[in-house]
Amino acid sequence: MAKEMLIQISNCKLYAKLVGENNGKPTIVMEAGYGDYSKGWDSVISEISMLSNVLIYDRAGLGKSESSSNSRTSSEMIMELKKLLTEAKIEPPYILVGHSFGGVNTRLYATEYSNEVCGLILVDSTPEDYKEKFLPTMPKEFQQAFNKQFVYEGNYEEFMESLKQVKESKRQLDIPLIVLSAGKKAHYSEEAQVLWNEMQKEISKISSNNEFVIAENSTHYIQNDEPEVLIDAIKTLIDKI
């Protein structure tokens, strides 16, 4: 079963799709990475939707969603997601799954609306100290490519503001958390890969109930390279709840 929606959120309409069966389990809400949208989950959606209801959606200005004149920072985006869930009458609690920058959004959502979230999966999520701790260790070409990529939704300043928001709101969560780290990042030296995994493990400490998994054969898109790793993580979380 799939239900497609265009839902009015403040000054724009957002596209969302609800897939799967409502079997009494929490709805799984998928948050794509920067510049990505609902199609970013195509490789796993059919299997995940057998476990519970799944909501995929396009943030403002991406995919089938309209653009918004509001700022493109995480705090704005999670308010829009909350409104979307409310308007679509999708009741909490939710399991949030965030890839890359989507992990920043889901972390902030789990902190700001803690009573609505019963589990969190971070898929190669952007660490809040990425700019200070990780980026300087990479070659100049990599750093330049990183800085130039912010043309799809929020700009560079808004992206950095989002990392600041998640850092400042950080507190200990008491929900099950699984952090998936890509073990075979493109263009990473051995040292960079080790540092990346260390920083991902550090993120897992935001919950006392955590699990840390390295997807050994995955580049940044774990859901495409090793979909079973993400599917297993969601199964594990559903079993815990």
C-alpha positions as CSV (number, residue, x, y, z in Angstrom):
1,M,0.0,0.0,0.0
2,A,1.3,3.5,-0.9
3,K,-0.3,6.8,-0.3
4,E,1.2,9.9,-2.0
5,M,0.5,13.4,-0.6
6,L,1.3,17.0,-1.2
7,I,1.0,18.8,2.1
8,Q,0.8,22.5,2.8
9,I,3.6,23.6,5.2
10,S,3.8,27.3,6.0
11,N,4.6,28.8,2.6
12,C,5.0,25.7,0.4
13,K,3.8,22.2,-0.3
14,L,5.9,19.2,0.6
15,Y,5.7,15.8,-1.2
16,A,5.4,12.8,1.0
17,K,4.7,9.1,0.4
18,L,3.5,6.6,3.1
19,V,4.4,3.0,2.2
20,G,3.7,-0.3,4.0
21,E,1.2,-1.7,6.4
22,N,0.2,-0.2,9.7
23,N,0.9,-3.2,11.9
24,G,1.0,-1.4,15.3
25,K,4.7,-0.8,15.1
26,P,6.1,2.8,15.1
27,T,6.2,4.6,11.7
28,I,9.7,4.7,10.2
29,V,10.5,8.3,9.0
30,M,13.4,8.5,6.4
31,E,15.4,11.7,6.1
32,A,17.7,11.9,3.1
33,G,21.1,13.5,2.8
34,Y,21.9,17.0,1.6
35,G,20.4,17.6,-1.9
36,D,18.9,14.2,-1.9
37,Y,15.2,13.4,-1.7
38,S,12.8,10.4,-1.3
39,K,14.3,8.5,-4.2
40,G,17.5,8.1,-2.2
41,W,15.8,5.2,-0.4
42,D,14.7,3.3,-3.4
43,S,17.2,0.4,-2.7
44,V,15.6,-0.4,0.7
45,I,12.1,0.9,0.7
46,S,10.3,-2.3,-0.4
47,E,11.9,-4.4,2.3
48,I,11.6,-1.8,5.1
49,S,7.9,-1.3,4.3
50,M,7.3,-5.0,5.2
51,L,8.4,-4.1,8.7
52,S,6.1,-1.2,9.3
53,N,4.7,2.0,7.8
54,V,7.4,4.1,6.2
55,L,7.3,7.8,5.4
56,I,9.6,9.1,2.8
57,Y,9.4,12.8,1.7
58,D,11.2,15.6,-0.2
59,R,12.4,18.6,1.7
60,A,11.5,22.0,0.4
61,G,13.0,22.7,-3.0
62,L,13.9,19.1,-3.7
63,G,12.1,16.3,-5.7
64,K,8.4,17.0,-6.0
65,S,8.3,19.6,-3.2
66,E,7.9,23.3,-3.7
67,S,10.6,25.7,-2.6
68,S,10.4,27.6,0.6
69,S,11.6,31.2,1.3
70,N,12.4,30.1,5.0
71,S,15.9,29.5,6.0
72,R,17.3,26.1,5.1
73,T,18.8,25.1,8.4
74,S,18.1,22.0,10.4
75,S,15.9,23.8,13.0
76,E,13.6,25.1,10.2
77,M,13.6,21.7,8.5
78,I,12.5,19.7,11.6
79,M,9.7,22.2,12.2
80,E,8.5,21.5,8.7
81,L,8.8,17.8,9.2
82,K,6.8,18.0,12.4
83,K,4.1,20.0,10.6
84,L,4.1,17.4,7.8
85,L,3.7,14.5,10.2
86,T,0.9,16.4,12.0
87,E,-1.0,17.4,8.8
88,A,-0.6,13.8,7.4
89,K,-2.1,12.5,10.7
90,I,0.9,10.2,11.2
91,E,0.9,9.6,15.0
92,P,4.1,9.3,17.0
93,P,6.2,7.5,18.2
94,Y,8.6,7.5,15.2
95,I,11.7,5.6,14.4
96,L,13.9,8.2,12.6
97,V,16.5,7.2,9.9
98,G,18.8,9.9,8.8
99,H,21.5,9.6,6.1
100,S,24.4,12.1,6.0
101,F,23.0,15.6,6.6
102,G,19.7,13.9,7.2
103,G,21.4,12.5,10.3
104,V,21.9,16.1,11.6
105,N,18.1,16.8,11.1
106,T,17.0,13.5,12.8
107,R,19.4,14.1,15.8
108,L,17.9,17.6,16.3
109,Y,14.3,16.2,15.9
110,A,15.0,13.5,18.5
111,T,16.4,16.1,20.9
112,E,13.7,18.8,20.4
113,Y,10.7,16.4,20.2
114,S,12.1,13.6,22.4
115,N,8.6,12.4,23.4
116,E,7.8,11.6,19.8
117,V,10.9,9.5,19.0
118,C,11.4,5.9,20.1
119,G,14.5,5.0,18.1
120,L,17.1,6.6,15.9
121,I,19.4,5.2,13.1
122,L,22.2,7.4,11.7
123,V,23.5,6.3,8.3
124,D,27.0,7.8,7.8
125,S,25.8,11.0,9.4
126,T,27.6,14.3,9.3
127,P,29.4,14.8,12.7
128,E,28.8,18.2,14.3
129,D,32.6,18.9,14.4
130,Y,33.2,17.9,10.8
131,K,34.6,21.3,9.8
132,E,36.9,21.7,12.7
133,K,38.1,18.1,13.2
134,F,37.8,16.3,9.9
135,L,37.9,18.6,7.0
136,P,41.4,20.1,7.8
137,T,42.9,16.6,7.6
138,M,41.8,16.1,4.0
139,P,43.6,17.3,0.7
140,K,42.9,20.8,-0.6
141,E,41.0,19.5,-3.6
142,F,38.6,17.6,-1.3
143,Q,38.1,20.6,0.9
144,Q,37.3,22.8,-2.2
145,A,34.9,20.3,-3.6
146,F,33.1,20.1,-0.2
147,N,32.8,23.9,0.0
148,K,31.4,24.2,-3.5
149,Q,28.7,21.5,-3.2
150,F,26.1,23.7,-1.4
151,V,23.9,24.7,-4.3
152,Y,20.8,22.4,-4.0
153,E,19.1,23.5,-0.8
154,G,20.8,25.4,2.1
155,N,24.0,27.3,1.3
156,Y,27.4,26.7,3.0
157,E,26.5,29.1,5.9
158,E,23.2,27.4,6.5
159,F,24.8,24.0,6.5
160,M,27.3,25.1,9.1
161,E,24.6,26.8,11.1
162,S,22.8,23.4,11.2
163,L,25.9,21.7,12.6
164,K,26.1,24.4,15.2
165,Q,22.4,23.9,16.1
166,V,22.9,20.1,16.6
167,K,26.0,20.8,18.7
168,E,24.4,23.4,20.9
169,S,21.2,21.3,21.5
170,K,23.2,18.1,22.2
171,R,22.1,16.1,25.3
172,Q,22.0,12.5,26.3
173,L,19.2,10.6,24.7
174,D,17.6,7.5,26.3
175,I,16.3,5.9,23.1
176,P,17.9,3.0,21.2
177,L,20.4,4.4,18.7
178,I,22.3,2.6,15.9
179,V,25.1,4.4,14.1
180,L,26.2,3.0,10.8
181,S,29.6,4.1,9.5
182,A,30.8,3.6,5.9
183,G,34.0,1.6,6.0
184,K,35.2,2.2,2.5
185,K,34.8,6.0,1.8
186,A,35.8,7.2,-1.6
187,H,39.0,9.3,-1.8
188,Y,39.8,8.7,1.9
189,S,43.3,7.7,3.0
190,E,43.7,5.0,5.6
191,E,44.1,7.6,8.3
192,A,41.1,9.6,7.2
193,Q,39.0,6.4,7.2
194,V,40.1,5.6,10.8
195,L,39.3,9.1,11.9
196,W,35.9,9.0,10.2
197,N,35.0,5.8,12.0
198,E,36.2,7.2,15.3
199,M,34.0,10.3,14.8
200,Q,31.0,8.1,13.9
201,K,31.6,6.0,17.1
202,E,31.7,9.3,19.1
203,I,28.2,10.2,17.8
204,S,26.9,6.9,19.1
205,K,27.6,8.1,22.6
206,I,24.7,10.5,22.5
207,S,22.6,7.6,23.7
208,S,23.3,5.2,26.5
209,N,21.5,2.5,24.6
210,N,23.7,2.5,21.5
211,E,25.1,0.2,18.8
212,F,27.9,1.1,16.4
213,V,28.3,-0.8,13.1
214,I,30.9,-0.3,10.4
215,A,29.6,-1.2,6.9
216,E,33.0,-2.5,5.7
217,N,32.2,-2.5,2.0
218,S,30.2,0.7,1.8
219,T,31.0,4.1,0.4
220,H,28.9,7.0,1.7
221,Y,25.6,5.5,0.5
222,I,25.4,2.5,2.7
223,Q,21.7,2.0,1.7
224,N,22.9,1.3,-1.9
225,D,26.2,-0.5,-1.3
226,E,25.1,-2.8,1.6
227,P,21.3,-2.4,1.9
228,E,21.1,-5.4,4.2
229,V,23.1,-3.5,6.9
230,L,20.5,-0.8,7.1
231,I,17.5,-3.2,6.9
232,D,19.1,-5.3,9.7
233,A,19.5,-2.2,11.8
234,I,15.9,-1.2,11.4
235,K,14.8,-4.8,12.3
236,T,17.0,-4.7,15.4
237,L,15.4,-1.4,16.5
238,I,11.9,-2.6,15.9
239,D,12.6,-5.7,18.0
240,K,13.9,-3.5,20.9
241,I,10.9,-1.3,21.0
